[in-house]
Amino acid sequence: MATKEFKGAKGEWTIFNESEILEGNETLGIESGKGSVVQFTETTSDFSPEEELANAKLIASAPKLLEALQEIQSTIHNHTHNITDENQNKWEVIEVSDIKELVESAISSALEG
């Protein structure tokens, strides 16, 4: 199964000016190894600085979330085509632990940054 490739900025995304947003600075951004992915220079919402930072953390975790979903999709695809009555439970035990780690890491990244 061919997975479509993400065409955006590759690599880990991080938040810049994180401490400044909590101090009321209106500039918040997300960057990759190549530079700014997105930058928010003016807020037009009623979100608190903490909510804005939580939103930015979720956006910054997008590559990791996408990677986890693609790995889950690939694992499910690869194994559902090869399941027989004999090996049905075998792949579930092995792969579920790997999937669990991916999912936990992606969720942690989205919630904690």
C-alpha positions, 0 to 999 in steps of 0.5 A, spaced: 500 500 500 502 506 497 502 512 503 501 519 500 507 523 502 506 529 506 508 535 502 509 540 508 515 542 512 519 535 514 521 534 521 520 536 528 516 542 529 517 546 535 514 552 538 518 559 538 516 565 543 513 560 548 514 563 554 513 570 551 506 568 549 504 567 556 507 574 558 502 577 553 506 577 547 502 577 541 507 573 537 507 566 537 510 561 532 511 554 530 518 552 526 521 546 523 529 545 521 528 550 515 524 556 518 518 558 520 512 553 519 507 558 521 507 565 525 501 568 529 502 575 530 496 578 532 490 574 536 483 576 534 480 571 539 478 571 546 483 565 547 487 566 554 495 565 553 494 558 556 489 556 550 493 559 545 499 555 547 495 549 548 493 550 540 500 551 538 502 545 541 497 541 538 499 544 531 506 543 532 505 535 534 501 534 527 507 531 524 508 526 529 500 525 529 500 524 522 506 519 522 503 515 528 496 514 523 500 512 517 504 507 521 497 504 524 494 504 517 500 501 514 500 495 520 493 494 519 493 494 512 499 489 512 496 484 517 489 484 515 491 481 508 495 476 511 490 473 517 489 466 517 485 463 523 492 460 525 496 467 526 490 472 527 492 473 535 499 472 534 500 479 530 495 482 534 499 481 540 506 483 537 503 489 533 498 492 538 504 494 543 508 497 537 502 501 536 500 503 543 507 506 544 506 510 537 499 513 539 501 514 546 507 518 544 503 522 539 498 524 544 503 526 549 506 530 544 500 534 542 498 535 549 504 537 552 509 539 547 
